[in-house]
Amino acid sequence: MENERKTVAVICEYNPFHYGHRYQISHLKEKYARVVCIMSGAFVQRGEVAVEDKYRRAAAAIAGGADLVVELPFPYCVSSGGDFAAAGVRIAATLGVDALSFGCESPDATLEQIAELTALPKFEEELAALIKAQPNLSYPRGRSMLIEKHLGAEAAKAVTTPNNILAVEYMRSCIKEGAALELYPMQRQAGYKSAGEIRAAADMKSELPFPEFFGEARSIKHREREIISLLRRGDFKGLYCIDETLAATLRVSAKKATSLEDLIAEATSKTYTAARVRRAVIAAWLGIESTAVKAPPAYTCLLAANKAGTEFLKDNKKRILLPIVTKPANYTKLPEPARAAFERTVTAEEQAALCTPRIESYVSPLSSTPYIKV
């Protein structure tokens, strides 16, 4: 088999790890020797806190067939689709994997054409000029208009679903980063509940293949009073995805809102999507600076592995170009800027740990250790 010795990476969130994820890994294991997961940490791309601690979610992935899980660190894990994908692709490339797999609705040449178009500098320039000329135009809508202009209405329609949007971003990031990764898109399988549907279920754990790794779901709603208070008086200069207009909108919306969901609904408009507003709320709450997101990842963290995963790390030790934290307590040995980046992640994890129905006793993120299945 052509791919029997190759390693494939999956950029993921596992929020939570469900039957569709298990199917994906099982399918990939038929084609590749190893599956490496690059998984979001304490926060996720849609602008929420992850439902469970990253080590426990990673352990569920190993139980589901993955061989190695490393972290897509904060703040990349809570960034826009383009920044999220770029950070994940950079980590995949520095780990020395052979391929990258991702879900999509329609794995055909259309997505590749869109990725090639949107990776062109002249496309970025045209989009910037379009948004400048129409200030009320959102970035996604402007991009869709230009895709339709250059590739037709069907191409524009193809990037209206979350899976296809991220698929294009992964392809686009590989082009822009010059990452020599074999791309393996997988069509999303009908019949599996989505992570969103599972999170909304009355009993989330009953919907999961490995419920033992999940406790009471974390949610940002448990911190909403604090966040609304901060947004009513905050200074958002230099913060990620918050321009002057959105900053003013957040302040006004926070003064009207009686809940965080009210605030997000109030601030959402033709210019600012709900997803962008949620990410802006996280950026304001945790002080995420634009420069931190635009800088390339300075490290990753080992979250979980089985024997094949640990062997991959050992065999590729000299090829891996990114520091891998295996014991958080030893992070002070990291060079700068990785040390400062790791400290930002620890702070975010401390905040995420308080997003629970009941306040638990403090447990330092530095005391955590990877889940190793022997």
N, C-alpha and C positions, 0 to 999 in steps of 0.2 A: 504493500500500500504506500502510495506516494508520501502521505503525511504521517506515517506511523511513528516517526522519530521526532516529529515537530511539536512545538509548544504553542498553544493558542491562548491569547489573553481576552478577557471579557471585562469591560468597564461597567461597573454595576453599583447598585445601592442595597439590594436585598432588604427592602423596607416594607414588609418583611420578606424573608426567603420563602417562596411558595412553590406549588407543584409545577407551574410553568417554568420557573428557574431550574428546577430539578430536571425537567424534560430537556431544556437547552443544554445543560451540562452533560447529560447522558448521551445526547446526540453528538456533541463535540468529542466525547471520549471514543466514539466509534471512528472518528477521523483523525484525531490527534493523540499523541502520547500523553500529554499533560494539559491541564486547564489551570491557568493562573488568573485569579480574579483581582481586579484593582477596584476596591470597594470604598464608597463614601464613608467618612467617619461619623462624627456625632450629629452632623446636619446633612440635609439632602438637597438636591438641585432645585426642587420646587419651592424652596424657601420655608422649610419646616425642620424641626428637630426629628432625628430618626427615632423610630418607635422603641428601639432597644440599643443597648451598648454595642459598640462596634465589634468587640471580641466575641460576644455571644452570637451576633449575626454572622460573623465569619465562621464560627464553629458550626452553625447550621449549614453553611455552604460546604464545608468539608464533609459533613454527614451526608450531604446531597451529591457528593461525587467530585467536588473540586479538589485540586491537589495543593494549591497555595493561594492564600489571600493576603494581599498587602493593601495598604491604605491609600486612598485618594484624599490627601489631608485637607484640613480647613486652611484657608477659606475656599479652595477650588471646588470643594464638594457642594457649596451653596452658591455657585456662580451661574452665569447665563450658559445656555447650551454651548456656545462657541468656546468660552473659557473653560468650562467643565470638560469638554471633549479634548481641547488642546492639552490640558494638564494630564488627562488620562493617557493620551497618545504619547506624550513625552515620557511618562513613567514606563509605559509598555516598551518603548524603544530602548530606554536605558537599561531595562531588565534583560534585554537580549532575546525576547520571545520572537517567534517566527511569524505569527499570524495574529490578526485581531478579528474577533467575531462580535456581531451586534444584531439586535432585533430590528425588524422593519416590517412594514405592511406589504411592500411590493419589491422584492429583490430583483430589480431589472436595471437596464442600462440608464433609465431616466434619472435615478438618484445619482449615478456616477456623473452624468452630464451636468446636473445641477451643482454637484460638488466642484467640478472643474471650472464651471462658470463663476461661482461665488468665491473661488480661491484667487481669481484674477485681481490684481491691484486696481485695474480700471473699473471693475465692478464695484469695489469698495468706494472708489472715488465717485462713481455715478450715484451710488446709494446715499452717500454723505451729502451730495449736492441736492438730491431729491428731498431729503429730510429737511435740509436747510431752507429749501424753497417752500416746503409745506410743514411748518413747525408742529402742527397737530397730528402729523402722520407718525404712527408707531414704527419702530424698527422692523418688526415682523411683517407688517402690512407693506411697508416700502420695499422690502426684499421680495415679497411675493409679487408685487407689481412689476419689478424689474425681471424676475424670472419669467413671468408671463410675456413680457415684452420680447425677451431674447429666445425663449424656448417654447412658448405657447401655454395655453390655458391648462392643459392636462398636466404639464410639469409643475405649474404653480399649485394645482390641486394636490399634487403628490406630497407637498410639504405642508400639509395642514394637520397632520396627525403627529403626536409627540414622538412616536417611534421613528417615523421617517425624518422628522426634523433632526433628531440626534444622530440618525444614521448618516445624513448628509454632513453633519458637523464632524463626525469621526473621519469620513472620507476626505473632507476638506482639510482637516487638521493634518492628516497623513501627507497630503500634497504640500501644504504650507511648511510643515516641519521637515519634509524630505525623508519621512520615515519609511523605510523599505519593509513594510509589513504586508504580508498576504492578507487580503480582505475576504472575509467569509460572512456575508450577510445571511441571516436566518429569518424566514418569514414567521411572523407571530402566529402561533397556533390558536385556533378557535377552541373553545371548550374549557380553557383555563381562566379562572377569575384573575382580574388584574390586582396589583398591589393596592390600588385605591379602593376597589370593591371590598377587599379583605380587611383593610383598615377600618372601613365603615361598618363592618359586620358587628352584630351584637356580641358575638363571642369570637374574636379574631383568632385565638389559638386553635379553635376547632377546625379552622380552615387551612391549617398549616401541616406540612409533612413532618416537621420536627418541632412541635410546640414546646418541648422541654427547654429550648434555648430562649424562649420569649416569656417575659413577665408582664406586668401592667404596662400598657403602652404609654410611652412618653408623648407629650404634646405641648406645644408652645402656649396653648390656651391657659395652662396653669401659671404662666408668668404675665398674663395680659395686663393686669393693673400696672405693674412695674413698667412694662413696655409703653403702654399708652401715656403714662406720666412722663417718661423720657421723651417721647415724640412730641408732646405738647410744648416742650421747652428746649428741644435739642438744637445743636449747631451741627449741620451735616456736611460742612465744607471738606472736600477731599475724599469723601466716602464713596465706596463702590456703588455704581449705577444710580447715584442720586445727583441730578443736576439741580440748578437753582429753582426751577419750576416745580419739580417733584418734591424738593425740600419744603417749599411753601405749602404744597398740597398736603403733604404728610402732617404738617403742623395744624392746618385747618381741619383736616379729617379727624385727627386725634382729639381735637376739642369737641367735635360733634359726636364722636363714637361712644357707644356704651359697651362695646366688646371689640376684640381684635378683628373678628370677621366683619363687623360693621365698618371699622376703619379701612380695611382692605377693599371692601365693596365701594366705599365712598371715594377712595383715591383712584380706583380703577377707571380708565377712560379710553377713548380712542387712541390717545398718545401713550398711555402707560397700561400695559396688560396687568392682570391680577398676579401673574407669576413674577413680573418685575417688581410690583409693589411688595409682594411677600419677601423677595430677596432684599429689597431696600429696607424693610423693617428689620431684618436680621442684621444688615450692614450697620444701621443706626444703633441698634441695641448693643452689638458686640464691637463696634468701632472698626469695621473692615475697611481698610484704605484701598483705593484703586491700585496703588503701586504694588500692594501685596498680592493681588490677584493677577496682575499682568506679569509679575516676575515668574520665571519657571520654577517648578517644584524643586526644593532644595534637599528633600529627603523623602523617604517613605517608611512605613512602619510595618513590621511583620505582625499579622494578626492571627493567622492560623495556617497549619500545614499538616500534611500527612507525610509518609516516608518519601513518596515520589517528589513532593514539594521541597522537602529539606535537601534531597539529593540534587534537585535542580539548582538550588541556591549554592550548594557546595561545588557542583561541577562548573557553574558559571561565575564563581566568585571574582575571577580576574576580569571578566567581561562586563560585569554590572557596574555602571557608571554613576550610580546614585547611592548615597549612604542609606543603609537599611537599619532602622532601629529595631533591635530584637529584645532589648530590655529597657523600657522607658526610663528607669531610674538612672541609667547610664547616659542619658541624652547630653549631659554636659561635655562629653567627649566629642560631640559633633563640632565641625568647623562652623564659623559664621558664613552665610546667614542662616544655615540650617538650625542652629541652636535657637535663635530668636523665633524662627518659624515654628519650631516644635513647642516653644513656650506659648505661642498664640493658640496652638491647638489644645494644649492643656487647659488654658483659660476657657476656651469654648466648651470643652468636655465638662468642666466643672459647672458651667451654666446649664448645659443640657441635662446633667444629672439631677437638677432641681426642677425639671419639667415633668414632675410626677404628681399624681393625686395627693400623695402624702410625702412630706419631707423626710428623707432617710438620713441617717448619720453619714457624715462626710467620709468618703473613701478616695484617697488621692489617685488620680490617673497614673501617677508614677509607680504605683504598686501593682499595676496590671502586668500580666504575662501572656504571651501568645498561647493559643490552644494548639497543642501538638498531638495528633492522633498517631499512635505507633502501631 
